[in-house]
């Protein structure tokens, strides 16, 4: 899928170290909240010249190609320019469309769309539902506009609330959540609720950010790679501990699994935007203590602990 003649607009947001309010939005929002649902499409039998005219009339630079409701390819402005240059603009779309299309699913967290827009620099990604039907299309402009609207709403909430910080208590808070394999609709729920609980304790934002990264990465790992499991969080006066236990296939070599880029994800998972192999590495990086136990066929248990130190108390 190419778009070399389109100026791609990177999303100037990191899914790791952006401000906490931005991280909360990109983990809470789903792709279906951001995408354009009214998608202009074409058929395999349409000519490239027809597609060129549709693009010009609608001020768009790419059109998904459907067979009934199934996505079979995409044509970008780069395809049209090449067709004009080489003289086959009247050929049917089927002969020249891009068939190897990277897609997103509508229930995925927005964070994956941002990562893929910045990684691949494509102008757009088709969005499918659980039945593999085309339900939308997502561009960088869709993401930026939605984030601006949502951040403005958050600012208005803060202005109206004027709530006093909640004092930390000496008690222990225990939270537990269940994850389900391939349930992208609920992916990110546990990490969002953990972050809310930490904010209510008036914990340092830098510490909250690290816990949010660890809990999110472990949660997504369970959704993508395991058969389901639990995410538990214990908040004490001196530390926050996340324990992720799953009933997945287990890990053959833990040391290899901790290397950046290592992944067992299949091609389908990768095509959905998962399986980059950064989950465990990112979790270990933000943890003060990190342990992992895994046995083939018996699941995996990961424990991540972050101390409740302020930045001034951290060693240089």
C-alpha positions in Angstrom: 0.0 0.0 0.0 1.8 3.1 -1.2 1.1 6.9 -1.0 4.4 8.5 -2.0 2.7 11.4 -3.7 0.8 12.3 -0.6 2.4 14.4 2.2 1.8 12.3 5.2 1.3 14.1 8.5 2.9 12.3 11.4 1.1 12.2 14.7 3.3 14.2 17.1 2.4 11.9 20.0 4.3 9.1 21.7 2.3 6.1 22.9 4.9 5.7 25.7 5.9 9.1 27.2 3.3 11.6 26.3 1.5 13.6 29.1 -0.8 11.4 31.1 -4.0 13.1 29.9 -3.0 12.3 26.3 -2.0 8.7 27.1 -5.4 8.2 28.8 -7.2 9.4 25.7 -5.3 7.3 23.2 -5.7 4.2 25.3 -9.4 4.9 26.1 -10.5 5.8 22.6 -11.2 3.1 20.1 -10.5 3.3 16.4 -14.3 3.3 15.8 -14.5 6.5 17.8 -12.1 8.3 15.4 -12.5 6.7 11.9 -14.5 8.1 9.0 -17.5 5.7 8.6 -18.8 7.0 5.3 -16.3 5.3 3.1 -16.2 5.9 -0.7 -15.3 2.6 -2.4 -14.9 1.1 -5.9 -15.3 -2.3 -7.5 -12.6 -4.4 -9.1 -14.3 -4.0 -12.5 -14.1 -0.1 -12.3 -11.4 1.5 -14.4 -8.5 3.4 -12.9 -9.8 6.5 -14.8 -13.2 6.2 -13.0 -11.3 5.9 -9.6 -9.3 9.0 -10.6 -12.5 11.0 -11.2 -14.0 9.8 -7.9 -10.9 10.9 -6.1 -11.0 14.3 -7.7 -14.7 14.9 -7.1 -14.4 13.9 -3.4 -11.0 15.4 -2.6 -9.6 12.1 -1.4 -6.3 10.3 -2.2 -7.2 6.7 -1.8 -10.1 4.3 -2.3 -10.7 0.8 -0.9 -11.7 -1.8 -3.4 -14.6 -4.2 -2.4 -16.0 -7.4 -3.6 -19.5 -7.4 -2.1 -18.5 -6.3 1.5 -15.1 -7.9 1.5 -12.0 -5.7 1.2 -9.8 -7.0 -1.7 -7.4 -4.1 -2.3 -6.8 -0.4 -2.3 -5.9 2.2 -4.9 -4.0 5.3 -3.9 -3.1 8.5 -5.8 0.3 7.0 -6.4 -1.3 4.1 -8.3 -3.2 6.7 -10.4 -0.1 8.8 -11.2 1.8 5.6 -12.3 -1.1 4.5 -14.5 -1.2 7.9 -16.2 2.6 7.9 -16.7 2.6 4.3 -18.2 -0.6 4.6 -20.2 -2.9 2.1 -18.6 -5.3 4.5 -16.9 -8.3 2.8 -18.7 -7.4 -0.7 -17.3 -9.7 -2.2 -14.7 -8.7 -1.6 -11.1 -8.3 -5.4 -10.5 -5.1 -5.5 -12.6 -3.2 -2.8 -10.7 -4.7 -2.4 -7.2 -2.6 -3.0 -4.1 -3.7 -6.3 -2.7 -1.4 -6.6 0.3 -3.3 -4.1 2.6 -2.6 -3.5 6.2 -5.8 -3.0 8.1 -7.0 -2.0 11.5 -10.0 -3.3 13.5 -12.6 -0.9 14.8 -12.3 -2.2 18.4 -8.5 -1.6 18.7 -7.2 1.1 20.9 -6.4 4.4 19.2 -2.7 4.0 20.3 -2.2 1.3 17.6 -3.5 3.5 14.9 -1.0 6.2 16.0 1.9 3.7 16.0 1.0 2.5 12.5 0.5 5.9 11.0 3.9 6.9 12.2 5.6 3.6 11.4 4.4 3.1 7.8 3.6 6.6 6.7 0.6 5.5 4.7 -2.1 8.0 4.0 -4.9 5.8 5.3 -5.8 2.5 6.9 -9.0 0.6 6.1 -10.9 -0.4 9.2 -12.7 -3.8 9.5 -15.1 -5.1 12.1 -15.1 -8.5 13.8 -16.8 -10.0 10.7 -14.0 -8.7 8.5 -16.3 -6.2 6.8 -15.1 -2.7 5.8 -16.7 -0.2 8.3 -14.4 2.8 8.0 -11.2 4.4 7.0 -8.7 6.2 9.2 -6.3 9.0 8.4 -3.9 11.1 10.5 -6.3 14.0 10.1 -9.1 11.9 11.7 -6.8 11.2 14.7 -5.6 14.8 15.2 -9.1 16.3 14.9 -10.6 13.8 17.4 -7.8 14.3 19.9 -8.2 18.0 19.8 -11.9 17.8 20.5 -11.4 15.2 23.3 -8.6 17.2 24.9 -10.7 20.4 24.9 -13.5 18.4 26.7 -11.0 17.3 29.3 -9.9 20.9 29.9 -13.5 22.0 30.3 -14.0 19.2 32.8 -11.0 20.3 34.8 -12.1 23.9 34.8 -15.6 22.9 36.1 -14.5 20.5 38.7 -11.8 22.3 40.7 -11.5 19.3 42.9 -9.0 19.2 45.7 -6.3 16.4 45.5 -7.2 13.3 47.3 -4.8 12.6 50.1 -2.9 9.3 50.0 -4.0 6.8 52.8 -2.0 4.2 54.7 -4.3 1.5 53.5 -3.8 -1.1 50.8 -5.8 -1.0 47.6 -6.3 -4.2 45.6 -7.7 -4.2 42.0 -8.3 -7.1 39.7 -9.4 -7.4 36.1 -10.1 -10.3 33.7 -8.8 -10.3 30.1 -10.2 -12.3 27.2 -8.3 -13.5 24.2 -8.7 -11.2 21.2 -11.2 -9.0 23.0 -9.9 -5.7 21.6 -13.1 -3.9 22.7 -12.1 -4.1 26.4 -8.3 -4.0 25.8 -7.0 -1.1 27.8 -9.8 -1.1 30.4 -7.6 -2.5 33.3 -4.8 0.0 32.7 -7.3 2.9 32.6 -8.9 1.9 35.9 -5.5 1.4 37.5 -4.5 4.9 36.4 -7.7 6.4 37.9 -7.0 4.7 41.2 -3.5 6.0 41.3 -4.6 9.6 40.5 -7.1 9.4 43.3 -4.2 8.7 45.7 -2.4 11.8 44.4 0.6 9.8 43.3 3.4 11.5 41.3 2.4 11.7 37.6 5.8 10.2 36.5 5.1 7.2 38.6 1.6 6.9 37.3 2.9 7.0 33.7 5.3 4.2 34.4 2.6 2.0 36.0 0.2 2.8 33.1 2.8 1.7 30.6 3.5 -1.6 32.4 -0.2 -2.4 33.0 -1.2 -1.6 29.4 1.6 -3.6 27.9 0.9 -6.6 30.1 -2.9 -6.4 29.4 -2.4 -6.2 25.6 0.0 -9.1 25.7 -2.6 -11.2 27.4 -5.3 -10.2 24.9 -3.1 -10.9 21.9 -0.9 -13.8 22.9 -2.6 -15.8 25.7 -5.9 -17.6 26.2 -7.0 -15.0 28.7 -6.0 -14.2 32.2 -6.0 -11.7 35.0 -4.3 -8.3 35.8 -4.1 -7.5 39.4 -2.8 -4.3 41.0 -1.8 -3.7 44.6 -1.2 -0.2 45.8 0.6 0.2 49.1 2.2 3.2 50.8 5.6 2.4 49.3 5.0 0.7 46.0 2.6 -0.3 43.2 2.7 -3.9 42.0 1.2 -5.3 38.9 0.8 -9.1 38.5 -0.3 -10.5 35.1 -1.2 -14.2 35.1 -2.5 -16.0 32.0 -3.4 -19.4 30.8 -1.5 -19.1 27.5 0.9 -21.3 25.7 3.8 -20.2 27.8 7.2 -18.9 26.7 10.0 -21.2 25.5 12.9 -18.9 26.2 12.2 -16.0 28.6 15.5 -14.3 27.9 14.8 -14.2 24.1 11.3 -13.0 24.8 12.6 -9.9 26.7 14.5 -8.8 23.6 13.0 -5.8 21.7 11.2 -7.0 18.5 10.9 -10.6 19.5 7.3 -11.9 19.0 5.4 -15.1 18.4 2.5 -13.2 16.8 1.1 -14.8 13.6 0.6 -12.9 10.3 -3.1 -12.2 11.1 -2.2 -10.6 14.5 0.6 -8.5 12.8 -1.8 -7.4 10.1 -4.1 -6.0 12.9 -1.3 -3.9 14.3 -0.2 -6.1 17.2 2.8 -8.3 17.8 5.6 -5.7 17.6 7.5 -7.5 20.3 7.9 -4.5 22.6 5.4 -5.4 25.4 7.7 -7.3 27.9 10.7 -5.1 27.0 8.7 -1.9 27.7 7.4 -3.3 31.0 10.8 -4.3 32.2 12.2 -0.8 31.3 9.6 1.1 33.4 9.8 -1.3 36.4 11.9 -1.0 39.5 11.5 -4.7 40.0 10.6 -7.2 37.3 10.1 -10.9 37.3 8.7 -13.4 34.8 7.9 -17.1 35.2 6.7 -19.2 32.3 6.3 -22.8 31.4 5.3 -24.2 28.0 1.6 -25.1 28.1 1.2 -23.7 31.6 0.9 -20.0 31.1 3.0 -17.0 32.2 3.1 -14.8 35.3 4.8 -11.4 35.1 5.3 -9.1 38.1 6.1 -5.5 37.7 6.8 -3.2 40.7 7.2 0.5 40.7 8.3 2.3 43.9 6.4 5.3 45.1 9.3 7.7 45.0 9.1 11.2 43.8 11.6 12.2 41.0 13.7 14.0 43.6 14.1 10.8 45.6 15.2 8.8 42.7 19.0 8.2 42.4 20.7 10.2 39.7 
